[in-house]
């Protein structure tokens, strides 16, 4: 996600400041951009002061993925990211846009709206939901603006290797005759990562914070149709071994995001 957000900011003729770990500096794609070298788990005061001078922080970092059930998420990541963000706003940072996850909705089905309760069903979702609530509580004591972006399913360059389209690409590259997958009838909300980056940057640059907002397409699509359309678009062919894997037990069978609030945030003058 980060590289696409940076590209989107540059496309708008702005210069982002990158916050990167020391072990990421040499492998960074955007070597000529200003950067703050910092470990989220051990932020140094000088780096926090540099960060506080920025207009807005788009916080996309999180470790331990894709092990969604690991206790690491709320035992290690949650306290580290909360204290990092607390120290950043304590140093004077005025605005945050933080990446959340649609998994915070848990096993709820259908069109998911921001006024629905959060009911996380695994450790990663629980940790993200807790961070959101901690930051909301922190706003009672420290003056900063918060946009919490619940991101749904993304695809594109840099996607997780365990995602369905990445696995499909790998199977094709290996020359396999069939692709093992679930029944494929579950409905999800997929968005190109470039479009998600466009939406995140737009939210960051918007005059007013959005609060809690879904970042998604608003259009449900079955996993099977997603795979079949990708194969047609890429002019590739492989036999789909449907039903090889069971449906995941930590997700509802059919859910997608409602984009009404997202549209109102980015187009406040648009008729409802």
C-alpha positions in Angstrom: 0.0 0.0 0.0 2.7 2.5 1.0 4.4 2.6 -2.4 1.1 3.3 -4.1 0.2 6.1 -1.6 3.6 7.7 -2.3 3.1 7.5 -6.1 -0.4 9.1 -5.7 1.0 12.0 -3.6 3.7 12.6 -6.2 1.1 12.5 -9.0 -0.5 15.4 -7.2 2.8 17.3 -7.4 3.4 17.2 -3.6 6.4 16.0 -1.8 5.8 13.4 0.9 8.2 12.7 3.8 8.6 9.0 4.3 8.8 7.4 7.7 10.9 4.2 7.3 12.7 1.6 9.4 16.5 1.7 9.2 16.6 -1.7 7.5 14.3 -0.4 4.7 16.3 2.7 3.7 18.5 1.0 1.1 15.7 -1.0 -0.5 13.4 2.0 -0.8 12.0 2.8 -4.3 11.9 6.5 -3.7 15.5 7.2 -2.7 15.4 11.0 -3.5 12.5 11.8 -1.1 12.9 13.2 2.4 12.6 10.6 5.0 12.5 10.1 8.8 14.3 6.9 9.9 12.4 5.5 12.8 11.3 2.2 14.5 7.7 2.4 15.5 8.4 0.2 18.4 11.2 2.5 19.6 10.6 6.0 18.3 13.3 8.6 19.1 12.4 12.1 20.2 14.1 13.8 17.3 12.2 11.8 14.7 9.0 12.5 16.5 9.7 16.2 16.4 10.3 16.0 12.6 7.1 14.1 12.2 5.1 16.6 14.3 6.0 19.3 11.7 4.2 17.4 8.9 0.7 18.3 7.9 -0.8 14.8 8.2 0.5 11.3 8.9 -0.9 8.4 6.8 -0.2 5.5 9.1 -0.1 2.3 7.2 2.4 0.2 9.2 1.6 -3.0 10.9 3.6 -6.2 11.6 2.8 -9.9 11.9 0.6 -10.3 8.8 -0.9 -12.5 7.4 -1.0 -14.4 10.7 -4.4 -13.0 11.6 -5.0 -15.2 14.6 -1.6 -14.5 16.2 -1.6 -13.0 19.7 1.3 -10.9 18.5 -1.2 -8.4 17.2 -2.6 -7.3 20.5 0.3 -8.2 22.7 3.0 -6.4 20.6 1.7 -4.4 17.7 -1.3 -2.7 19.5 0.7 -1.2 22.4 3.6 -0.2 20.1 1.4 1.6 17.5 -0.7 3.3 20.1 2.3 4.7 22.0 4.0 5.8 18.8 0.9 7.7 17.6 0.3 9.1 21.1 3.8 10.4 21.2 3.5 11.9 17.7 0.3 13.9 18.5 1.8 14.8 21.9 4.8 16.3 20.0 2.4 18.4 18.0 1.1 16.4 15.1 -2.3 17.7 14.2 -3.8 15.1 11.9 -3.9 11.3 11.5 -5.2 9.0 8.8 -4.8 5.4 10.0 -5.4 2.2 8.1 -8.0 0.0 9.7 -9.6 -3.2 8.4 -13.0 -4.4 7.3 -12.3 -7.4 9.6 -13.3 -5.1 12.5 -16.9 -5.8 11.5 -16.4 -9.5 12.3 -19.0 -12.0 11.0 -21.7 -9.5 10.1 -23.2 -10.0 6.6 -24.5 -7.8 3.8 -23.7 -4.2 3.3 -21.5 -2.9 6.1 -22.0 0.7 7.3 -19.9 2.7 9.7 -22.7 2.9 12.3 -22.7 -0.9 12.8 -20.9 -2.2 15.9 -17.4 -3.6 15.6 -17.3 -7.4 16.4 -13.8 -8.6 15.6 -13.4 -12.3 15.2 -9.6 -12.7 15.2 -6.6 -11.1 16.9 -5.6 -8.8 14.1 -9.1 -7.3 13.8 -9.3 -7.0 17.6 -6.0 -5.1 17.8 -7.0 -2.7 15.0 -10.4 -2.1 16.6 -8.8 -1.5 20.0 -6.3 1.0 18.5 -9.2 2.9 16.9 -11.0 3.1 20.2 -7.8 4.1 22.1 -7.2 7.0 19.6 -10.8 8.1 19.9 -10.4 8.2 23.7 -7.0 10.0 23.3 -8.8 12.8 21.4 -10.4 13.7 24.7 -7.0 14.8 26.1 -5.0 15.8 23.0 -6.2 18.0 20.1 -5.8 16.1 16.9 -8.0 15.1 13.9 -8.5 11.4 13.1 -9.7 9.6 10.0 -9.9 5.8 10.6 -10.0 4.1 7.1 -11.5 0.6 7.2 -9.9 -0.9 4.2 -11.6 -3.8 2.4 -9.9 -6.2 0.0 -7.2 -4.9 -2.3 -5.4 -6.3 -5.3 -2.5 -5.2 -7.5 1.2 -4.8 -7.4 2.7 -5.8 -4.0 -0.4 -7.7 -2.9 0.1 -10.3 -0.1 1.4 -13.6 -1.4 -1.5 -15.5 0.3 -4.2 -13.5 -1.5 -6.2 -15.3 -4.1 -5.0 -13.4 -7.1 -1.3 -13.6 -6.0 -1.7 -17.4 -5.5 -3.3 -17.6 -9.0 -0.4 -15.8 -10.6 2.1 -18.1 -8.8 0.2 -21.2 -10.1 0.3 -19.9 -13.6 4.0 -19.1 -13.4 4.7 -22.6 -12.2 2.8 -24.0 -15.2 0.2 -25.8 -13.1 -2.8 -27.3 -14.9 -5.3 -26.4 -12.2 -5.8 -23.9 -9.4 -7.0 -25.1 -6.1 -9.5 -22.8 -4.3 -12.6 -22.7 -2.2 -16.1 -23.0 -3.7 -15.7 -19.4 -4.7 -19.3 -18.3 -3.9 -18.4 -16.0 -1.0 -19.1 -12.3 -1.8 -16.4 -9.8 -1.1 -15.6 -6.1 -1.8 -12.4 -5.8 -3.9 -10.7 -2.6 -5.0 -7.5 -2.0 -7.0 -4.7 -0.9 -4.7 -4.1 2.2 -6.8 -7.7 3.3 -6.3 -7.4 2.7 -2.6 -4.3 4.9 -2.5 -6.2 7.6 -4.4 -9.0 7.5 -1.8 -6.6 7.5 1.2 -4.7 10.5 -0.1 -7.9 12.3 -0.9 -9.1 11.7 2.7 -5.8 13.0 4.0 -6.0 16.2 1.9 -9.7 16.8 2.6 -10.5 19.9 4.7 -12.4 17.9 7.4 -11.5 14.6 9.0 -13.8 11.7 8.0 -13.8 9.9 11.4 -14.6 6.3 10.7 -15.0 5.6 6.9 -15.1 2.5 4.7 -12.5 2.5 1.9 -13.9 0.1 -0.7 -15.8 -0.2 -4.0 -19.3 -0.7 -2.5 -19.8 -3.5 -5.1 -19.9 -7.2 -4.0 -18.3 -9.8 -6.3 -17.9 -13.5 -5.8 -14.3 -14.9 -5.5 -15.0 -17.2 -8.4 -16.1 -14.3 -10.6 -13.1 -12.2 -9.5 -10.7 -15.0 -10.6 -12.6 -15.7 -13.9 -12.6 -12.0 -14.8 -8.9 -11.7 -14.0 -8.1 -14.7 -16.2 -10.1 -13.2 -19.1 -8.5 -9.7 -18.6 -4.9 -11.2 -18.5 -5.7 -13.6 -21.4 -4.6 -16.6 -19.3 -6.2 -20.0 -18.8 -6.2 -22.6 -16.0 -8.7 -25.1 -14.6 -10.4 -24.0 -11.4 -10.5 -26.8 -8.8 -13.5 -25.4 -6.9 -14.2 -26.7 -3.4 -10.7 -27.9 -2.7 -10.4 -25.6 0.4 -13.2 -25.0 3.0 -14.7 -21.6 3.4 -12.9 -19.6 6.1 -14.6 -19.7 9.5 -13.6 -16.2 10.6 -15.4 -14.4 7.8 -19.1 -14.1 6.9 -20.1 -15.7 3.6 -21.3 -12.4 2.0 -20.3 -8.9 3.0 -19.2 -5.6 1.3 -18.8 -2.0 2.2 -21.3 0.8 2.0 -19.6 3.9 0.4 -22.3 6.5 1.2 -20.2 8.2 3.9 -17.0 8.0 1.8 -18.7 9.7 -1.1 -20.2 12.5 1.2 -16.8 13.1 2.8 -15.0 13.5 -0.6 -18.0 15.3 -2.3 -19.7 17.3 0.4 -21.7 19.4 -2.1 -23.0 16.3 -3.9 -26.7 15.6 -3.5 -27.3 12.6 -1.2 
